[in-house]
Amino acid sequence: MTGKTKYILILILAVIIADASAQNSQVLYFMNLPQNHLLNPALRPSNKVYIGLPGMSGINLNINNNFVNFNDVFIKGQPKDSIISFLHPDYNPDKFLAKIKDKNSLEQETTVQLLGVGFSVGNDGYVFLDINERIQGNIVLPGDLFRLALKGNEGFAGKKIDLSSLRGDIKYYHEFGVGFSRNFTDKLRIGIKGKLLFGIAAASIDNKSLGITVNDDYSHTLDANLTVNMSGPVNVYMNSKHNVDSVVFDDSRFKTSAGATDFFSGKKNIGLGLDIGATFDLTDRIVLSASVTDLGFIRWKNDVTNLKAYNQFKFSGLNMLDVINGTKTIDEVGKDMLDSLKNAFNVSNTKAPFTTYLPFGISLGGSYNVTKRFSVGLLSYSRIIGKQLREALTLSANLNLGNAFSTSISYTAENHRYDNLGAGVAFRAGIIQFYLLSDRIPIMWNKIKDDKSNVMVPANWNTINLRLGMNLVFGNRIREKNDKPMLLVE
């Protein structure tokens, strides 16, 4: 493996570590792009018609966590042109644990717009259609779980650790949405979008109670009352005691085109969703806006498996000190842990359907039109995922020259970081509109080098946001009295 390849793999690993709340794009909100109705269905672009081509109209990637950055996981070692991870014997685990919170969230979202269509109706109406592929994942890890794993049993002997905040789910689904917006008064515009959801696969943790007691002999006793619900092509095999022996992916489902089509249609896992939003012209220059997006759920009925842990049992425990000390590899520790946990789960014969809810967002925004083409905006975005609340506040400067050119520069406070600079640009070449934007552009970089390579990697980086694509756009609305200042055109 070359030096450059090695560091690229480290960067990819860091992204995976950052994985897993996706935030909406704050940069997109005030730009003159057809995709801004995804954040508020009352918003509309200046063009009369837009068509998003399958797989090319929009790719959106959001990955972030709320507790560590790239340089908390990988630091410079000795010699100084090498790097080490937080599991290396030379790394001080207290430095890593200082970043750990009581509830540590890791979240991810990927959306691919397969088709998008929007067109004007009458003087002020706008109709739009979206077909999206979406993958959402999130997990919350209690801080004491990290402390136990990295510091060992000594500090917890005779104590019970509460892990009831542990939760997580991941889901892959199709989204079909149809929306409409129009002016109800000269100042008020309202938009609404209904969604039909088709679930492909999911896994979800229903944690009613969970705790680990560290015994005097440093063994662990787990008190559990939780269920792992799964919907997907997997087979769960049991041993003679009706405990889980293995979980195996069932590839036989895809050996025929009919089987693959049946699985990927998602027609047996149906859900509903709703977006609603409004804009209000407070003055000729000031526009206020608000929206609630991704209110919805999916009911999973196909290929359901319920794995339940509802008893008390003793196991050897998770001890990353063995990895740090070099007596075991991380693979060996993980295998020992999984072998112990298998004894806790009994397979439910009910295969009961379960429901997952979409993380939903609340946006409150305002813009001030300095000139016809230049505005400044303030946007508050809150995302609710289960019992967790994520908040972001964005200040932006926006330039919109019709749909010929649009750009935005933003500053966002989110994820316990206050150095989030974002930027977006969109330009039109004939009927084709290209766009690229990001809410999180790394400012500080570290240089990692060896005798064969020299690679720059981001230092303070716990959020990735990227949106890009192209649209076919036709026409450009002439400004009317009830148009929003943020979308003024010539």
NORVEN-V541478 format. One record per helix or strand. SS is the DSSP state (A for helix, B for strand). FROM is the first residue (numbers start at 0). TO is the last residue. If there is no record, write none. Layout:
ss=SS from=FROM to=TO
ss=SS from=FROM to=TO
This chain:
ss=A from=2 to=17
ss=A from=27 to=29
ss=A from=33 to=37
ss=B from=48 to=51
ss=B from=57 to=64
ss=A from=69 to=72
ss=B from=73 to=75
ss=B from=82 to=84
ss=A from=92 to=96
ss=B from=102 to=120
ss=B from=124 to=141
ss=A from=142 to=150
ss=A from=153 to=155
ss=B from=159 to=161
ss=B from=166 to=182
ss=B from=187 to=213
ss=B from=219 to=230
ss=B from=233 to=237
ss=B from=242 to=248
ss=A from=250 to=253
ss=A from=256 to=264
ss=B from=269 to=280
ss=B from=285 to=299
ss=B from=303 to=308
ss=B from=311 to=314
ss=A from=320 to=324
ss=A from=329 to=343
ss=B from=345 to=346
ss=B from=353 to=356
ss=B from=359 to=368
ss=B from=373 to=384
ss=B from=387 to=400
ss=B from=404 to=413
ss=B from=416 to=428
ss=B from=431 to=440
ss=B from=444 to=448
ss=B from=453 to=457
ss=B from=462 to=473
ss=A from=484 to=486
